[in-house]
Amino acid sequence: MNIFEKILEIPDNFKIAKKIFYICLILIALIEIAVVYLFHLGHGHFWFENLPAFGTTYGFISCILIIVVSKFLGKKWLMKKEDYYD
């Protein structure tokens, strides 16, 4: 067991690490919005590509959608009943 796992075994340390992680995610999203307004880096081909934090939001929603669809396919199509080979 490494030192990081030992530190996170304590519930209070885990809560603090979780808060720091969420704060970092929020800061990254805010930095993305600020960069778009401060530096005007290019223009998108479509109107929605110019929305603040479009890339972050699109990536997050796409990731969630991939997970949900793959779980659905795994349960309905790939998994067989326990007595399938009997």
Secondary structure by P-SEA (a helix, b strand, c coil): ccaaaaaaccaaaaaaaaaaaaaaaaaaaaaaaaaaaaccccccccccccccaaaaaaaaaaaaaaaaaaaaaaaccccccccccc
